Amino acid sequence: MSDGPLPSEKPAPPSPRSAKQRLTFVTLAGVLAIVGALVAGYYFAMRPVTLRIAVGPANSDDLKVVQNLAQAFNNQRNSVVRLRPVQTDGALASANLLGEGKADLAIIRGDLDVPKNAQAVATLRKNVAVLWVPPAAKTKGKKAAPAITKISQLTGRRIGVVGRTQANVNLLKVILRQYGVDPATVEIIQFPANEAAEAIRNQKADAYLAAGPVNSKITTDAIAASMRDGGTPKFLAIDSAEAIAQNHPAYEASDIPAGTFGGAPGRPEEEIKTISFAHHIVARRGIAESTIAIFTRQLFAIRQTLKNEFPLAAKIETPDTDKDATIPVHPGAAAFVDGEEKTFLDRYSDYIWWALMAASAMGSAGAWFAGYLKNDDRSINTSQRDRLLDMLTAARQCDSMEELDQMQSEADAILRDTLQCFEHGAIEEGTLTAFNIAIEQFHNAVADRKALLMSMPQNLQRASAQFRAAGNA
């Protein structure tokens, strides 16, 4: 004997899920994903970025400028770029930090070795070299040394260099070699900037070199300390400045205006030729063009605000954008200087276009998916219709009131799913009409079978059920 299931015991096919609900869910998920991507992209693009800027040494004008800029940046509510100063021992150490990738920006001297990954953003300030000889001291009974009136006469003399940086010594050697003076034949003495005035008053050297801004207080104080016995210092002109600039691109020919360092008569009494070099704000190559463009824009906007309270900020200038510049300009800074800075739409138009394309593709995919879901629902509805016809046949032979009730409940569920399919467009009106005929026939068959079973005695019902079970075995 076989225990095969009766037709009424066949498992019902799965109920179709609402195509509209699933399509709505997929569409909503896609829209949220696109909106989320756009919001995340905007936040990523406009979020505050903190750049590490290496600067030194301690108590230097460069450090003070950067600290004031950082404070001004951080105090601006709409500031996109902020600064975090990283104090170093000087311009060389700052350049090394940038070269090692431990800083994003740095203040460096243009006459030092520039890191290969450095690109110019702005000129922080320009410096001039000042060479002078203090007036000869009056000594009794002692023959005075020959007066120094030009650089070529410095052979065998002591030359004091203001500042501890080796870069100033290198600058002096460049000048001496241009005039045929072997640096090995002179005695170079370095003084810290805060001790220079005292050393000059004590006549520690025969001539002095200072390098800094034209109106540098350190240079002015050092020259003032050279005054003795009513005499005035002799300034040594660097007449070969153009030749030095030709051989050393980091330097430029420049002039020191008469009276720059004050005094009466003005010091110097007339304009003198010299060489100059710049301190640059440089950025590490690889930092986003948009970030440096925004930083440069903020820098020059804040410079106008700070220059009244902090005059050193007024010395900040735009970088050299020529292709043959000593330090290549960063593309972001060049875009600001040339008026070609990209807007938000310019920078991210490609991403927005791709997002719109993705939305269009998702719309097409959604339409296809909706059709796929309808096909799936139509297939399931066909299966349910076949199931209903099987139950119609089974109902005419069923001998159990409980089985008839179960089949009727299942038929009600199939009717409910079929109406939902029709409502959502998965089946046509003709299909629904045919289904209504089938469901009506099924209910009539159940009603007829129940009436027949109720009219039969209980013993005949049991016998009929046993006979049918034996026939199916």
TILOLO-504298 format. One line per field, with one value per residue (C-alpha): y, z, x; residue number from 1. Coordinates in Angstrom, 3 decimals, always signed. Layout:
N
c2 <- c(Y,...)
c3 <- c(Z,...)
c1 <- c(X,...)
n <- c(NUM,...)
END
This chain:
473
c2 <- c(+0.000,+3.533,+6.507,+9.043,+12.248,+12.926,+15.720,+17.873,+17.341,+18.730,+21.634,+25.009,+27.044,+30.058,+33.214,+36.005,+39.012,+42.344,+43.593,+47.168,+46.739,+45.167,+47.766,+50.553,+49.080,+48.746,+52.247,+53.792,+51.983,+53.221,+56.819,+56.770,+55.325,+58.082,+60.843,+59.395,+59.270,+62.903,+64.104,+62.130,+63.530,+67.111,+66.630,+65.040,+67.930,+70.748,+69.338,+71.335,+70.124,+70.662,+71.141,+70.725,+73.585,+73.290,+76.582,+77.755,+78.614,+79.593,+83.299,+84.004,+86.332,+83.398,+81.497,+84.543,+85.046,+81.407,+81.408,+84.491,+82.938,+79.702,+81.604,+83.643,+80.508,+78.672,+81.633,+81.821,+79.916,+79.095,+78.238,+75.074,+74.837,+75.155,+75.248,+73.370,+74.838,+72.335,+74.174,+73.314,+74.527,+76.516,+76.582,+73.605,+71.432,+72.529,+71.540,+68.134,+67.526,+68.313,+66.093,+63.209,+63.681,+64.660,+68.086,+69.297,+72.834,+74.391,+77.749,+77.360,+79.590,+79.760,+79.540,+76.183,+72.775,+72.598,+69.174,+67.468,+67.165,+70.901,+73.202,+76.939,+78.354,+81.894,+84.077,+84.788,+87.560,+88.722,+89.239,+91.299,+90.765,+93.736,+94.010,+96.877,+97.974,+99.873,+103.156,+102.718,+103.059,+105.852,+104.414,+106.355,+105.431,+102.619,+102.592,+102.062,+99.165,+100.054,+101.084,+98.555,+100.143,+97.166,+93.465,+92.421,+93.965,+91.477,+88.956,+88.177,+90.008,+88.875,+88.864,+88.617,+86.875,+87.732,+84.599,+80.991,+79.478,+77.978,+79.411,+82.922,+81.641,+80.008,+83.313,+85.128,+82.571,+83.025,+86.778,+86.417,+83.976,+86.337,+88.963,+86.583,+86.265,+82.735,+82.030,+80.098,+83.355,+85.065,+84.357,+83.904,+84.512,+83.821,+85.593,+84.679,+87.387,+88.396,+88.784,+90.472,+94.075,+93.445,+91.603,+94.474,+97.054,+95.003,+95.100,+91.335,+91.635,+93.995,+93.656,+92.243,+90.488,+90.370,+88.878,+89.661,+91.842,+95.376,+96.790,+94.018,+95.216,+92.781,+94.287,+97.858,+97.278,+95.623,+98.584,+101.034,+99.136,+99.790,+103.531,+104.796,+108.107,+109.863,+107.871,+106.085,+102.568,+101.968,+99.865,+97.547,+97.434,+94.103,+95.482,+92.002,+91.108,+90.299,+87.940,+86.190,+85.825,+84.413,+81.756,+81.080,+81.218,+81.310,+84.888,+88.060,+91.415,+93.998,+97.456,+98.847,+102.318,+105.222,+105.790,+102.283,+101.793,+105.274,+107.655,+111.143,+111.248,+108.304,+104.907,+104.197,+107.700,+106.502,+103.476,+100.443,+97.296,+93.913,+90.447,+89.123,+85.762,+84.713,+82.683,+80.574,+78.799,+75.473,+72.540,+68.856,+67.522,+65.296,+67.483,+68.022,+70.975,+72.126,+72.106,+74.290,+76.589,+77.152,+77.619,+80.208,+82.062,+82.098,+83.167,+86.282,+87.149,+87.006,+88.881,+91.986,+91.576,+90.921,+93.467,+96.335,+94.413,+92.348,+94.223,+91.183,+89.610,+92.384,+90.997,+87.828,+87.764,+85.454,+82.818,+82.887,+80.955,+80.892,+77.440,+78.142,+79.279,+78.069,+76.317,+74.997,+76.407,+74.125,+73.717,+74.852,+78.077,+78.675,+78.266,+80.939,+83.353,+82.904,+83.204,+79.636,+78.227,+75.566,+75.822,+72.933,+72.041,+72.287,+69.941,+67.389,+67.665,+64.294,+62.648,+64.343,+63.224,+59.661,+59.853,+60.962,+58.178,+55.750,+57.068,+56.613,+53.118,+52.324,+53.600,+51.278,+48.447,+49.206,+49.077,+45.748,+44.467,+45.521,+43.563,+40.632,+40.706,+40.789,+37.802,+36.033,+36.871,+35.725,+32.422,+31.913,+32.879,+30.276,+27.697,+28.706,+28.445,+24.898,+24.167,+25.477,+23.162,+20.212,+21.107,+21.317,+17.702,+16.641,+18.360,+16.252,+13.073,+14.224,+12.306,+14.616,+17.806,+18.980,+18.547,+20.484,+23.324,+23.372,+23.485,+26.285,+28.309,+27.727,+28.816,+32.044,+32.785,+32.109,+34.476,+37.208,+36.874,+36.848,+40.069,+41.712,+40.582,+42.117,+45.326,+45.672,+44.865,+41.411,+39.705,+40.820,+41.268,+38.225,+36.059,+37.357,+36.486,+32.933,+32.659,+33.874,+31.096,+28.513,+29.768,+29.795,+26.203,+25.207,+26.726,+25.068,+21.701,+22.120,+23.105,+20.131,+17.725,+18.979,+18.611,+15.043,+14.135,+15.591,+13.479,+10.226,+8.188,+8.200,+4.508,+5.013,+8.005,+5.929,+3.027,+5.321,+6.891,+3.475,+2.252,+5.332,+4.999,+1.366,+2.370,+4.930,+2.452)
c3 <- c(+0.000,-0.694,+1.587,-1.270,-0.410,-1.500,-4.060,-1.262,+0.696,-1.995,-0.657,-1.775,-4.048,-2.443,-2.218,-4.566,-2.804,-3.806,-6.824,-5.862,-2.366,-3.598,-6.325,-3.843,-1.494,-4.222,-5.578,-2.117,-1.354,-4.618,-4.048,-0.490,-1.710,-4.315,-1.896,+0.724,-1.776,-2.806,+0.805,+1.746,-1.287,-0.415,+3.204,+2.116,-0.259,+2.120,+5.483,+7.295,+6.397,+8.810,+7.190,+9.175,+8.466,+9.511,+10.587,+12.799,+14.716,+17.996,+18.459,+14.770,+12.673,+10.451,+13.401,+14.575,+11.122,+10.895,+14.408,+13.589,+10.337,+12.102,+14.721,+12.069,+10.037,+13.043,+14.122,+10.782,+10.972,+7.262,+7.056,+4.978,+5.557,+8.979,+10.039,+12.720,+13.169,+13.673,+15.237,+13.923,+14.416,+11.199,+7.480,+6.758,+9.356,+7.977,+4.471,+5.736,+7.428,+4.185,+2.214,+4.616,+4.267,+7.941,+7.059,+4.452,+4.215,+5.176,+5.362,+3.538,+2.276,-1.458,-1.363,+0.437,-1.129,-1.950,-1.418,-4.663,-3.526,-2.716,-4.791,-4.196,-2.760,-1.781,-1.079,+2.643,+2.467,+0.563,+2.236,+1.294,+2.110,+3.869,+4.092,+6.070,+7.774,+11.089,+11.387,+12.480,+16.204,+17.296,+18.911,+20.299,+19.166,+17.017,+13.241,+11.952,+9.595,+5.948,+5.414,+3.731,+0.890,-1.315,-0.977,-2.639,+0.323,+2.821,+2.350,+5.703,+7.652,+10.286,+9.081,+11.529,+10.394,+12.205,+12.956,+13.644,+10.411,+8.070,+5.164,+5.974,+5.947,+2.568,+1.318,+2.412,+0.648,-2.597,-2.424,-1.574,-4.420,-6.896,-5.969,-6.004,-2.241,-1.063,+1.937,+3.500,+3.771,+5.988,+9.545,+9.755,+13.172,+13.761,+16.399,+17.555,+16.513,+20.116,+20.807,+17.576,+18.779,+21.824,+19.754,+17.240,+19.998,+21.295,+17.822,+17.364,+13.562,+10.831,+8.674,+9.118,+7.093,+7.947,+5.885,+6.415,+5.289,+4.217,+7.395,+9.662,+13.250,+13.791,+10.892,+11.899,+15.506,+14.339,+12.098,+14.876,+17.194,+14.693,+15.312,+17.261,+17.794,+15.559,+12.517,+10.178,+8.809,+5.242,+3.221,+0.680,-2.551,-4.326,-7.825,-9.333,-8.123,-11.658,-12.206,-8.897,-9.799,-13.180,-11.579,-8.598,-9.609,-5.969,-5.716,-7.397,-7.963,-5.680,-4.187,-0.665,-0.750,+0.857,+4.500,+4.960,+8.309,+9.710,+11.378,+10.474,+7.872,+6.601,+6.539,+3.819,+2.428,-1.093,-2.756,-2.818,-4.931,-3.278,-3.747,-2.336,-1.722,-0.616,+2.124,+0.537,+1.710,-0.086,-0.200,-0.508,-3.986,-3.977,-1.797,-3.636,-6.017,-4.580,-1.016,-1.907,-4.019,-1.045,+1.298,-1.040,-1.314,+2.483,+2.921,+0.777,+2.145,+5.723,+4.811,+4.217,+7.667,+9.520,+7.912,+10.096,+13.341,+12.145,+9.441,+8.546,+6.974,+4.387,+2.900,+1.663,-2.136,-4.848,-6.122,-9.404,-11.859,-14.711,-15.961,-15.342,-11.733,-9.234,-7.239,-9.404,-8.391,-6.990,-9.468,-6.824,-6.134,-9.869,-10.389,-7.745,-9.135,-12.729,-11.789,-12.863,-9.481,-9.945,-8.273,-6.490,-9.666,-11.755,-9.446,-9.013,-12.227,-13.377,-10.156,-10.387,-14.024,-13.074,-10.201,-12.616,-14.995,-12.087,-11.191,-14.805,-14.870,-11.601,-13.076,-16.052,-13.761,-11.599,-14.619,-15.663,-12.122,-11.962,-15.141,-13.735,-10.547,-12.582,-14.609,-11.370,-9.984,-13.212,-13.019,-9.395,-10.196,-12.981,-10.516,-8.010,-10.677,-11.471,-7.763,-7.593,-10.434,-8.637,-5.481,-7.552,-8.619,-5.106,-3.556,-5.600,-4.185,-0.651,+2.262,+5.076,+6.145,+7.680,+4.402,+2.562,+5.081,+4.670,+0.869,+1.111,+3.332,+0.855,-2.000,-0.119,+0.229,-3.500,-4.308,-2.138,-3.830,-7.279,-6.595,-5.438,-8.640,-10.693,-8.684,-9.311,-13.015,-12.921,-14.613,-17.220,-16.730,-18.911,-16.662,-13.622,-15.261,-15.955,-12.391,-11.028,-12.981,-11.526,-7.944,-8.359,-9.613,-6.702,-4.106,-5.757,-5.699,-2.005,-1.166,-3.107,-1.502,+2.005,+1.390,+0.180,+3.177,+5.616,+4.102,+4.422,+7.646,+9.603,+8.941,+5.178,+5.344,+7.188,+4.762,+1.765,+3.216,+3.910,+0.386,-1.180,+0.963,-0.064,-3.730,-3.434,-1.753)
c1 <- c(+0.000,+1.094,+0.626,+0.404,-1.425,-4.927,-5.417,-6.755,-3.518,-1.184,+0.869,-0.390,+1.903,+3.501,+1.462,+2.750,+4.230,+2.970,+4.941,+4.138,+5.528,+8.733,+9.184,+8.548,+11.127,+13.756,+13.074,+13.214,+16.453,+17.986,+16.890,+18.224,+21.520,+21.936,+20.934,+23.249,+26.122,+25.535,+25.310,+28.416,+30.252,+29.279,+30.319,+33.602,+34.292,+33.327,+34.395,+37.130,+40.613,+43.498,+46.911,+50.126,+52.542,+56.199,+57.767,+60.607,+62.642,+60.997,+60.204,+60.882,+58.766,+57.822,+56.397,+54.456,+52.950,+51.870,+50.421,+48.343,+47.169,+46.229,+44.239,+42.447,+41.647,+40.293,+38.164,+36.400,+33.118,+33.077,+36.770,+37.253,+41.017,+42.607,+46.252,+48.168,+51.679,+54.497,+57.449,+60.917,+64.491,+64.441,+63.718,+65.993,+64.243,+60.873,+61.939,+63.063,+59.692,+57.900,+60.244,+59.555,+55.796,+55.408,+54.010,+51.540,+52.917,+56.249,+58.011,+61.334,+64.133,+64.424,+68.237,+68.222,+67.793,+64.082,+62.442,+61.509,+57.900,+57.568,+55.362,+55.017,+51.804,+52.815,+55.825,+55.824,+58.415,+61.481,+64.845,+67.858,+71.509,+73.140,+76.943,+78.446,+81.628,+81.431,+83.335,+86.942,+87.539,+89.842,+92.974,+95.910,+99.350,+98.097,+98.010,+94.481,+93.832,+93.174,+89.574,+87.289,+85.364,+84.540,+83.929,+87.188,+89.077,+87.603,+90.423,+92.025,+89.326,+86.819,+83.244,+80.375,+77.181,+73.962,+71.943,+72.884,+71.598,+74.185,+72.194,+73.477,+77.070,+76.443,+75.043,+78.196,+80.407,+78.450,+79.051,+82.746,+83.431,+81.772,+84.376,+87.328,+87.626,+88.369,+86.083,+88.965,+90.959,+88.398,+87.312,+83.546,+81.975,+78.264,+76.185,+72.679,+70.250,+69.592,+73.347,+74.345,+74.045,+76.235,+78.870,+78.979,+79.392,+82.336,+83.955,+84.025,+84.465,+85.629,+82.500,+79.029,+76.351,+72.656,+69.830,+66.165,+63.265,+64.153,+62.632,+63.951,+64.305,+67.188,+69.157,+68.284,+69.404,+72.625,+73.480,+72.643,+74.997,+77.819,+77.688,+80.660,+82.419,+79.896,+80.919,+78.509,+78.867,+80.015,+77.577,+79.209,+77.246,+76.886,+77.272,+77.479,+73.980,+72.775,+75.697,+75.035,+71.343,+72.348,+74.544,+72.275,+68.569,+67.439,+68.761,+67.564,+69.177,+67.609,+68.084,+68.029,+66.419,+68.223,+67.323,+65.881,+67.622,+66.900,+69.296,+70.465,+71.728,+69.701,+71.322,+72.260,+72.702,+71.981,+70.442,+72.712,+72.571,+72.283,+70.789,+67.557,+65.920,+62.469,+60.853,+58.123,+55.020,+55.203,+52.822,+53.551,+52.899,+49.848,+47.617,+44.350,+44.294,+40.965,+42.356,+45.350,+43.167,+40.853,+43.835,+45.363,+42.071,+41.657,+45.299,+45.008,+41.570,+42.844,+46.022,+43.921,+42.387,+45.636,+47.939,+46.679,+47.233,+50.186,+52.163,+54.282,+51.191,+51.159,+54.395,+52.684,+52.657,+51.375,+53.829,+55.693,+53.507,+56.037,+56.960,+60.666,+60.137,+62.754,+60.034,+57.183,+53.834,+51.145,+48.259,+45.774,+47.684,+48.116,+44.362,+43.695,+46.288,+45.108,+41.424,+40.731,+39.753,+37.111,+33.716,+32.047,+30.150,+33.315,+35.187,+32.455,+30.430,+31.740,+30.595,+27.190,+26.853,+27.703,+25.212,+22.481,+23.452,+23.278,+19.815,+18.690,+20.122,+18.381,+15.119,+15.523,+16.481,+13.461,+11.160,+12.675,+12.412,+8.768,+8.103,+10.045,+7.996,+4.777,+5.945,+6.747,+3.310,+1.635,+3.507,+2.491,-1.110,-1.198,+0.076,-2.605,-5.276,-4.127,-4.211,-7.770,-8.817,-7.176,-9.092,-12.284,-11.793,-10.806,-13.836,-16.270,-14.713,-13.899,-15.567,-14.359,-16.025,-12.732,-10.849,-13.544,-13.247,-9.465,-9.737,-12.262,-9.932,-7.111,-9.371,-10.184,-6.452,-5.923,-8.782,-7.255,-3.833,-5.449,-7.305,-4.040,-2.322,-5.107,-4.984,-1.228,-1.506,+0.092,-2.910,-5.405,-9.138,-9.883,-7.688,-9.563,-12.917,-11.775,-10.546,-13.879,-15.619,-13.227,-13.646,-17.421,-17.375,-15.191,-17.501,-20.507,-18.722,-17.888,-21.440,-22.853,-20.399,-21.143,-24.879,-24.366,-22.195,-24.689,-27.483,-25.512,-25.526,-22.248,-21.523,-21.843,-19.487,-16.864,-17.260,-16.925,-13.803,-12.242,-13.111,-11.579,-8.440,-8.069,-8.432,-5.674,-3.319)
n <- c(1,2,3,4,5,6,7,8,9,10,11,12,13,14,15,16,17,18,19,20,21,22,23,24,25,26,27,28,29,30,31,32,33,34,35,36,37,38,39,40,41,42,43,44,45,46,47,48,49,50,51,52,53,54,55,56,57,58,59,60,61,62,63,64,65,66,67,68,69,70,71,72,73,74,75,76,77,78,79,80,81,82,83,84,85,86,87,88,89,90,91,92,93,94,95,96,97,98,99,100,101,102,103,104,105,106,107,108,109,110,111,112,113,114,115,116,117,118,119,120,121,122,123,124,125,126,127,128,129,130,131,132,133,134,135,136,137,138,139,140,141,142,143,144,145,146,147,148,149,150,151,152,153,154,155,156,157,158,159,160,161,162,163,164,165,166,167,168,169,170,171,172,173,174,175,176,177,178,179,180,181,182,183,184,185,186,187,188,189,190,191,192,193,194,195,196,197,198,199,200,201,202,203,204,205,206,207,208,209,210,211,212,213,214,215,216,217,218,219,220,221,222,223,224,225,226,227,228,229,230,231,232,233,234,235,236,237,238,239,240,241,242,243,244,245,246,247,248,249,250,251,252,253,254,255,256,257,258,259,260,261,262,263,264,265,266,267,268,269,270,271,272,273,274,275,276,277,278,279,280,281,282,283,284,285,286,287,288,289,290,291,292,293,294,295,296,297,298,299,300,301,302,303,304,305,306,307,308,309,310,311,312,313,314,315,316,317,318,319,320,321,322,323,324,325,326,327,328,329,330,331,332,333,334,335,336,337,338,339,340,341,342,343,344,345,346,347,348,349,350,351,352,353,354,355,356,357,358,359,360,361,362,363,364,365,366,367,368,369,370,371,372,373,374,375,376,377,378,379,380,381,382,383,384,385,386,387,388,389,390,391,392,393,394,395,396,397,398,399,400,401,402,403,404,405,406,407,408,409,410,411,412,413,414,415,416,417,418,419,420,421,422,423,424,425,426,427,428,429,430,431,432,433,434,435,436,437,438,439,440,441,442,443,444,445,446,447,448,449,450,451,452,453,454,455,456,457,458,459,460,461,462,463,464,465,466,467,468,469,470,471,472,473)
END
